[in-house]
Amino acid sequence: MRKGFFAFLVLGLLPPSLRAAGDYPQVRAGPLLQFPRDHGSHPQFRNEWWYITGWLRTQEGRELGVQVTFFRNRPRVAEGVASRFAPEQLLFAHAALSDPGAGKLHHDQRAARAGFGLAEAQEGRTDVTIEDWSLKTSGTAYAAEVAARDFGYRLRFEPTQAPLLQGERGVSRKGPLAGQASYYYSLPHLAVTGSVRIQGEERQVSGEAWLDHEWSSEPLAEGAVGWDWVGINLDGGGALMAFRIRSRDGGSFFAGGSLRGADGRVRILKPAEVRFSTLRSWRSPRTDAEYPVSVRVDAGPLSLELDPLMDDQELDARASTGTVYWEGAVRAKGDKAAGRGYLELTGYVKPLKL
C-alpha cells in the first residue's frame, strides 16, 4: 500500500478489542550506542527515522539540495492478532530535490505497512525499503534509491568521520523531564556521489551530506507545537547540530545541540546556549504558513546566519505522515565559521503531532 494509507485512519477504524495495550520502552541514560547494531531498526520503540540531507553539484556546476527520509512507527494496533494484515509496523518515506534553476522543490512520498515483501526496516543494519525506494548500508557506505514521479536519484553516501553522539552519549533531551528524550546520533560530512534524474534527464552529481538517526517512544511534550532544527557541515571538517522546540507562544520550550570542532572535540550545548532569531520570513502561497527561512543561530561560542538555497522548500506530506513542513538547503556564514547544511521548520501550519 502506498500514499493515501494513513496511520491515524488505521488507528481510528480498528475496534478497541484489536488495539494492543501496554507501554513502549523508554529512552534511558547509561549504555553507549553500539555500532553497527544501532544503525538498524529498533521496532519496539514508537517512532524512528533515518534522515539524510545534503548539497549536490552537477558536472555543469548546478547546485541542488537533496533530502531522503524513512520513518518507522509502531502504532500498537492489533499486536498479537494472527493476521498478516495486522499493521504492527508502519513505514513512511519523503524524498525531495531543491532545484533553484527551475525554481521548484521536487518532492514525493510513500507509505506502507511493513511486510508482504513491499516494505521493511531491518534490525542490525540500515536496510529500509518501501517498494522501489530504499536506504541501505553497503559496506561502510549508505546507498539511497528513489524513483519518484518527476525525479529520482541513486546516491552513495560515504562516511568520512565517526558518528557524532548527540546529547549525553547518544541520549538527547527534548524537554526538562528525563523521559523527554531520544536516542540520537549523526554522521556529518558524508561524501556523496551518484546520479539524479529530473524530468527525464539524468545528471552525475557529487556533494556532501548529513545523516541523522533517531528513535524514541516519547510524544512531543504538551505545550510544544514543533521545532526548528539545523545540521551544518562546517568548512574545515567541523559540524553543528542545533534545535529548539517551540512553545505555543512562539518561544522556546526546550533547546540543545552539539558543536564538533575540526579536531574532533565535541561540546554539548545546553538549552540556554542555543537561540534562533528570525532574519527574514517567507509566506507559502499554498498553506499561508509563514516560515523564518533566514535565521541567525547562536550556538555556544558560534553565531551563524543562514540563508536558503531558495525560499520555497515547503514539503506537503499530508498524504503520508499528515504533516506540512519546511525542509531546506541553507548556506551558513559567520565571523568564526561558514558551511552548508539544512534547516527544518515544523509546526508552522498547525501544531505537530508525533
Order of alpha helices (4+ residues) and beta strands (2+ residues): alpha-beta-beta-beta-beta-beta-beta-beta-beta-beta-beta-beta-beta-beta-beta-beta-beta-beta-beta-beta-beta-beta-beta-beta
